[in-house]
Amino acid sequence: MPVVFRWQGVRFFFYSNEGNPREPIHIHADRQGAEAKFWIFPDVLVAESTGFDRRALTELVRVVEQRRAEIERAWHEHFG
């Protein structure tokens, strides 16, 4: 489970086994039992979430948007 970055106690990461066939580029986030998955393209969208409130999700979307290039680069480095 490669961690791409951490932000204010939230861990942003990929699962090494992302399905077969592999899903499009996305990132997972977790903090103290709350979890979310974000699609990266064409726009950053919440794919699923448990435990994060709307305000937290809005902030996490903003963070993912700001770090989209870093996430995409890490995805390609990890998955080839």
C-alpha distances in whole Angstrom, upper triangle without the diagonal:
4,6,9,12,13,17,19,17,14,11,10,7,6,5,5,9,10,14,17,18,15,16,17,15,13,11,10,12,12,15,17,16,17,14,15,14,16,17,18,21,24,24,21,21,20,19,18,18,19,20,21,24,26,26,23,22,24,23,19,21,23,20,18,21,22,19,18,19,16,14,16,16,12,12,15,13,10,12,15
4,6,9,11,15,18,16,14,10,9,6,6,7,7,11,12,16,18,19,16,16,17,14,13,10,10,12,13,16,18,18,18,16,16,15,16,17,17,20,23,23,20,21,20,19,20,20,21,22,22,25,26,26,23,21,24,22,18,20,21,18,16,19,19,16,16,16,13,11,13,13,9,9,12,11,8,11,14
4,6,8,11,14,13,10,7,6,4,7,9,10,14,14,18,21,22,18,18,18,15,13,10,9,10,11,13,16,16,16,14,14,14,15,17,16,20,22,22,19,20,19,19,19,18,19,20,19,23,24,23,20,19,21,19,16,17,18,15,14,17,17,14,14,15,12,10,13,13,9,11,14,12,11,13,16
4,7,10,14,13,11,8,6,5,8,11,12,16,15,19,22,22,18,17,16,13,12,9,10,10,12,14,18,18,18,15,15,14,14,15,14,17,20,19,16,18,18,18,19,19,21,21,20,23,23,23,19,18,20,17,14,15,16,13,11,14,14,10,11,11,8,7,10,10,7,9,12,11,10,13,15
4,7,10,10,9,6,5,7,11,14,16,19,18,22,25,25,21,20,19,16,14,11,11,10,11,13,16,18,17,15,15,15,14,16,15,19,21,20,17,18,18,19,20,19,20,20,18,21,22,21,17,17,18,15,13,14,14,11,10,14,12,9,12,12,9,9,12,12,10,12,15,14,14,17,19
4,7,6,6,5,6,9,13,15,18,21,20,24,27,28,24,23,22,18,16,12,11,9,10,10,13,15,14,14,14,15,15,18,17,21,23,21,18,19,18,20,19,18,19,18,16,19,20,18,15,15,17,14,11,14,14,10,11,15,13,11,14,15,12,12,16,16,14,16,19,18,17,20,22
4,6,5,7,8,11,15,18,21,23,23,26,29,30,26,24,23,20,17,13,13,10,10,10,13,16,14,14,14,15,15,18,17,21,23,20,17,18,17,19,19,17,18,17,15,17,17,16,12,13,14,11,9,12,12,8,10,13,12,11,14,16,13,13,17,18,16,18,21,21,20,23,25
4,6,9,11,14,18,21,23,26,25,29,32,32,29,27,26,23,20,16,15,11,11,9,12,15,14,14,15,17,17,21,20,24,26,23,19,20,19,21,20,18,18,16,14,15,17,14,11,13,14,11,10,14,13,11,13,16,15,14,17,20,17,17,21,22,20,22,25,25,24,26,29
4,6,10,13,17,19,21,24,24,27,31,31,28,26,26,23,19,16,14,10,9,6,9,12,11,12,14,16,17,21,21,25,27,24,20,21,19,21,19,17,16,14,13,15,17,16,12,14,16,13,12,15,16,13,14,18,17,16,19,21,18,18,21,22,20,21,25,24,23,25,28
4,6,10,13,15,19,21,20,23,27,28,24,22,22,19,16,12,10,6,6,5,8,10,9,9,10,12,13,17,17,21,23,21,17,17,15,17,16,14,14,13,11,14,15,14,11,11,14,11,9,12,13,11,12,15,15,14,16,18,16,15,18,20,17,18,22,22,20,22,25
4,6,10,12,15,18,17,21,24,25,21,20,20,17,14,10,8,5,5,7,10,11,11,10,10,12,13,16,16,20,23,21,17,17,16,17,16,14,15,14,13,16,18,17,14,14,16,14,11,14,15,12,12,15,15,13,15,17,14,13,16,17,14,15,19,18,17,19,22
4,7,10,13,16,15,18,22,22,18,17,16,13,10,6,6,4,7,9,13,13,12,10,9,9,10,13,13,17,19,17,14,15,13,14,14,13,15,15,14,17,18,18,14,13,15,13,10,12,13,10,9,13,13,11,12,14,11,9,12,14,11,12,16,16,14,16,19
4,7,9,12,11,15,18,19,15,14,14,12,9,6,5,6,9,12,15,15,14,11,11,10,11,13,13,17,19,18,15,16,15,15,15,15,16,17,16,20,21,21,17,16,18,17,13,14,16,13,11,15,16,13,13,14,12,9,12,13,10,10,13,13,11,13,16
4,6,9,8,12,15,15,12,11,12,9,8,6,6,9,11,14,17,16,16,12,12,10,11,12,12,16,18,18,16,16,15,14,15,15,17,19,18,22,22,23,20,18,20,19,16,16,18,16,13,16,18,14,14,15,13,9,11,12,9,8,11,12,9,10,13
4,5,6,9,13,14,11,11,13,11,10,9,8,11,12,16,18,16,16,13,13,11,13,14,15,18,21,21,18,18,17,15,15,16,17,19,19,23,24,25,22,20,23,22,18,19,22,19,17,20,21,18,17,18,16,13,14,15,12,10,13,14,10,10,14
4,6,9,12,13,10,12,13,12,12,11,12,14,16,19,21,20,20,17,16,14,16,16,17,20,22,23,21,21,20,18,18,19,21,23,23,27,28,29,25,24,26,25,22,22,24,22,19,22,23,20,19,19,17,14,15,15,12,10,12,12,8,8,12
4,6,8,10,8,10,13,13,13,13,13,16,17,21,22,21,20,17,17,15,16,16,18,20,23,23,21,21,20,17,18,19,21,23,24,27,28,30,27,24,27,27,23,23,26,24,21,24,25,22,21,22,20,17,17,18,15,12,14,15,11,10,13
4,7,8,5,6,9,10,10,10,11,15,17,20,22,20,20,16,15,12,13,13,15,16,19,20,18,18,17,14,15,17,19,22,22,25,26,27,25,22,24,25,21,21,23,22,19,21,23,20,18,19,18,15,15,16,14,11,13,14,11,9,13
4,6,5,6,10,12,12,14,14,18,19,23,25,23,22,18,17,14,16,15,17,18,20,21,20,19,18,15,16,18,20,24,24,27,28,30,27,24,27,27,24,23,26,25,22,24,26,24,21,22,22,18,18,19,18,14,16,17,14,12,15
3,5,8,11,14,15,17,17,21,23,27,29,26,25,22,20,17,18,17,19,19,21,23,22,22,21,18,19,22,24,27,28,31,31,33,30,28,30,31,27,26,29,28,24,26,29,26,23,24,24,20,19,21,19,16,16,18,16,13,15
4,6,9,12,14,17,18,22,24,28,30,28,26,23,21,18,18,16,17,17,19,21,21,21,21,17,19,22,25,28,28,31,31,33,30,27,29,30,27,25,28,27,24,25,28,25,22,23,23,20,18,20,19,15,16,18,16,12,14
4,7,9,11,13,15,18,21,25,27,25,24,20,18,15,15,13,14,15,17,19,18,18,18,15,17,20,22,25,25,28,28,30,27,24,26,27,23,22,25,24,20,22,24,22,19,19,19,16,14,16,15,12,12,15,13,9,12
4,7,8,11,13,16,19,23,25,23,22,18,15,12,12,10,11,12,14,15,15,14,15,12,14,17,20,23,23,25,25,27,24,21,23,24,20,19,22,21,18,19,22,19,17,18,18,15,13,16,15,11,13,16,14,11,14
4,6,10,13,16,19,23,26,24,22,19,16,12,11,8,8,8,10,12,12,12,14,12,14,17,21,24,23,25,24,26,24,20,21,22,19,17,19,19,15,16,19,17,14,15,16,12,11,14,14,10,11,15,14,11,13
4,7,10,14,17,21,24,23,21,17,14,11,9,7,6,7,10,11,10,12,13,12,14,17,20,22,21,23,23,24,21,18,19,20,16,15,17,16,12,13,15,13,10,11,12,9,7,10,10,7,9,12,11,10,12
4,7,10,14,17,20,19,17,13,11,7,5,4,5,8,11,11,9,9,10,9,11,13,16,19,17,20,19,20,18,15,16,17,13,12,14,13,10,12,14,12,10,12,12,8,8,12,11,8,11,14,13,12,15
4,7,10,14,17,16,14,11,8,6,5,7,7,11,14,13,10,10,10,10,11,12,15,16,15,18,18,19,16,13,15,15,11,11,13,11,8,11,13,11,10,12,11,7,9,12,10,9,12,14,12,13,16
4,7,11,14,13,11,7,6,4,6,9,11,14,17,15,12,12,10,10,9,10,12,13,12,16,16,17,14,12,15,14,11,11,14,12,10,13,15,13,13,15,14,11,13,15,13,12,16,17,15,15,18
4,7,10,10,8,6,5,6,8,12,13,17,19,17,13,13,11,11,11,9,11,11,10,13,14,15,11,10,13,12,8,10,13,11,10,14,15,13,14,17,15,12,15,17,15,14,18,19,17,18,21
4,7,7,5,4,6,9,11,15,17,20,23,20,17,16,13,14,12,10,10,9,9,13,15,15,11,11,14,13,10,13,15,13,13,17,18,16,17,20,18,15,19,20,18,18,21,22,19,21,24
4,6,5,7,9,12,15,18,20,23,25,23,19,18,16,17,15,12,11,9,9,12,15,14,11,12,15,13,11,15,16,14,15,19,19,18,20,22,20,18,22,23,20,21,25,25,23,24,28
4,6,8,12,15,18,21,23,27,29,26,23,21,18,19,17,13,11,9,10,13,16,16,13,14,18,16,15,18,20,18,19,22,23,22,23,26,24,22,25,27,24,24,28,28,25,27,30
4,6,10,13,17,20,22,26,28,26,22,20,17,17,14,11,8,7,9,13,16,17,14,14,18,17,15,18,21,19,19,23,24,23,24,27,25,22,25,27,24,24,27,28,25,26,30
4,7,11,14,17,19,23,25,22,19,17,13,14,11,8,6,4,6,9,12,13,10,11,14,14,12,15,17,16,16,20,21,20,21,24,23,20,23,25,23,22,26,27,24,25,29
4,7,10,14,16,20,22,20,16,14,11,11,8,6,5,6,7,11,13,14,11,10,14,14,11,13,16,15,14,18,19,18,19,22,20,17,20,22,20,19,23,24,21,22,25
4,7,10,13,16,18,16,12,10,7,7,6,4,6,8,8,11,12,13,10,8,12,12,9,10,14,13,12,15,17,16,16,19,18,15,17,20,18,17,21,22,20,20,24
4,7,10,13,15,13,10,9,6,5,5,6,10,12,11,14,14,16,13,10,13,14,10,10,14,13,11,13,16,15,14,17,16,13,15,18,16,14,18,20,18,18,21
4,6,9,11,10,6,5,5,5,7,9,12,14,13,15,14,15,13,10,11,12,9,8,11,11,8,10,13,12,11,14,14,11,12,16,15,13,16,19,17,17,20
4,6,8,7,5,5,6,6,9,12,16,18,16,18,17,18,16,13,14,15,12,10,13,13,9,10,14,13,10,13,14,11,11,15,15,12,15,18,17,16,18
4,6,6,5,7,9,10,13,15,19,20,18,20,18,19,17,14,14,15,12,10,11,12,8,8,11,10,7,10,11,8,8,12,13,11,13,16,16,15,17
3,5,6,8,11,12,15,18,21,24,21,23,21,22,20,17,17,18,15,12,14,14,11,10,13,13,9,11,13,11,10,13,15,13,14,17,18,17,18
4,7,9,12,13,17,19,23,25,23,24,21,22,21,18,17,19,17,13,15,16,13,11,14,14,11,13,16,14,12,16,17,16,17,20,21,19,20
4,6,10,11,15,17,21,22,20,20,18,19,18,15,13,15,14,10,11,13,10,8,12,13,10,13,15,13,13,16,18,16,18,21,22,21,22
4,7,9,12,14,17,19,16,17,15,16,15,11,11,12,10,6,8,10,7,6,10,11,8,12,14,12,12,16,16,15,18,20,20,20,22
4,6,9,11,15,17,14,15,13,14,13,10,10,12,10,7,10,12,9,9,13,14,12,15,17,14,15,18,19,17,20,22,22,21,23
4,6,7,11,13,11,12,11,13,11,8,9,11,9,7,11,12,10,12,15,15,14,17,18,15,16,20,19,18,21,23,22,22,24
4,7,11,14,13,14,13,16,15,11,13,15,12,11,15,15,13,14,18,17,16,19,19,16,17,20,19,17,20,23,21,20,23
4,7,10,10,12,12,15,13,10,13,15,13,12,16,16,14,17,20,19,18,21,21,18,19,23,21,19,22,25,23,22,25
4,7,7,9,10,13,11,8,12,13,11,12,15,16,15,17,20,19,19,22,22,19,21,24,22,21,24,26,24,24,27
4,6,8,11,13,11,10,14,15,13,15,18,18,17,20,22,22,22,25,25,22,24,27,25,23,27,28,26,26,30
4,6,10,12,10,10,13,14,13,15,18,18,18,21,23,22,23,26,25,23,25,28,26,25,29,30,28,28,32
4,7,8,6,6,10,10,10,12,14,14,15,18,19,20,20,24,23,21,23,26,24,24,28,29,27,28,31
4,6,5,6,9,10,11,12,14,15,16,18,20,21,22,26,25,23,26,28,27,27,30,31,30,31,34
4,6,5,6,9,10,10,12,14,15,16,19,20,20,24,24,22,25,28,27,26,30,31,30,31,34
4,5,5,6,9,10,11,13,14,16,17,19,20,24,23,22,25,27,27,27,30,31,31,31,34
4,5,5,6,9,10,11,12,14,15,17,18,21,21,19,22,25,24,24,27,28,27,28,31
4,5,5,6,9,10,10,12,14,15,16,19,19,17,20,23,22,21,25,26,25,26,29
4,5,5,6,9,10,11,13,15,15,19,19,18,20,23,23,23,26,27,27,28,30
4,5,5,6,9,10,11,13,14,18,17,16,19,22,21,22,25,26,26,27,29
4,5,5,6,9,10,11,12,15,15,13,16,19,18,18,22,23,22,23,26
4,5,5,6,9,10,10,14,14,13,15,18,18,18,21,22,22,23,25
4,6,5,6,9,10,13,14,13,16,18,18,19,22,23,23,24,26
4,5,5,6,8,12,11,11,14,16,16,17,20,21,21,22,24
4,5,5,6,9,9,8,11,13,13,13,16,18,18,19,21
4,6,5,9,10,10,11,14,15,15,17,19,20,21,22
4,6,8,9,10,12,13,14,16,18,19,20,22,23
4,6,5,6,9,10,11,12,15,15,17,18,19
4,5,5,6,9,10,10,12,14,15,16,17
4,5,5,6,9,10,11,12,14,15,16
4,6,5,6,9,10,11,12,14,15
4,5,5,6,9,10,10,12,13
4,5,5,6,9,10,11,11
4,5,5,6,9,10,10
4,6,5,6,8,10
4,5,5,6,8
4,5,5,5
4,6,5
4,6
4
